Amino acid sequence: MTNITADSVEINIENDQWRIFNISGPNSLMPFFHILRGEGLLHYTSAFGEARGLPGNILSADYVKAVVVGFDERYKRWTLGLHISMREEEKPRFVELAHWPDDPSSQYAIDSHAAGRVLAEYISCPLKLFGVKKAGQPAGAGSRATVTGPLTPHEREDMPLEAVRFHAKQVELPLVHGDIWIGAPSHNMSTLTVRLPKESAARQPGENEAPAYNQIIFDKNAQTIRLVPPTGLLGAFFGPQGRVIKYSNLRNVEMRTTITHESTLEQGEDGMAVDVTKTTYLFGVYLTLQDEAVLVLRVSHEATSDLRRRRFKVKSPTRITSTTTAEDIVYLREHQKEQWRFEKAQYFAQSAALMMADITDRPLVKTTVGTPL
């Protein structure tokens, strides 16, 4: 759950719902504006609609041309709203949803951008920005990636040993993802081997950490985990034997999902900046010791907002109708491919963590750092 406080209102993002409440008074318990992801409808109170020239209390998202976030130079404040056009030939007009106090604070810039980014994903429309350089952004921010998340620091789910053993029985070995291989040599279930490519030990630009070993051997009989470094400089640093961890020093196995959002700005046809957000999911498996978490493997998945914010007419992913265009079908296939790649990376990391927890007789901890869209 994410809560973002603006001027006199609170934006709540939870369970695929984007809602705005008044902090006090009417509509402080029930939202005066809300949408459900993928529904294609905007719900609002009659008073909200009347004050902004919107019909009734519900509007199709097809009339929303963009979500707009920007720094209002006139009032010296950040604002969030929608570009709405009731007719195709009509120029979109701005309908404000929320604004922040009259202070060009960088935190208000981050909050308004984060709220707008999620709203654009849920409505399936572009996110446009104006006046971003007036908020103290560094020169060249329009063409350079800037981190805009995460909003929530940490979520945790504990899986007890009994559940680990049950789910581990459903995993079939070997597990393969790219150049990473996990299996039991000669079907010896008292040994589990993880083989990583040598290049995985090299830290990539922008990464905080990388596995320092290219082979990990879990030996249930010896009650040890042997981490073997690659040959070369790292091997010389760690020594020919690498490192050995005793089962007795292992507290649990952790599967950590780290979600980050990076935004770049592109020039739109109307002169406004269009936000393009890249979301990166890092699925890492760690061995948790008393004073240390040892990263043993990590896989990733990247997705951009171009696909998620594109509208299409296919209402059901399993049903193609006579009104479905070729462009819609291409979109649907692209969306299915991205979802498959995401689930493949997530399943591999989760299955690897389960097998490591099972062979070491330790509970599994699932943590999430960052906020998904």
Summary of the structure (lengths in Angstrom):
residues: 373
radius of gyration: 24.6
end to end distance: 11.1
largest distance: 74.7
contacts: 1124
relative contact order: 0.13
helix: 26%
strand: 37%
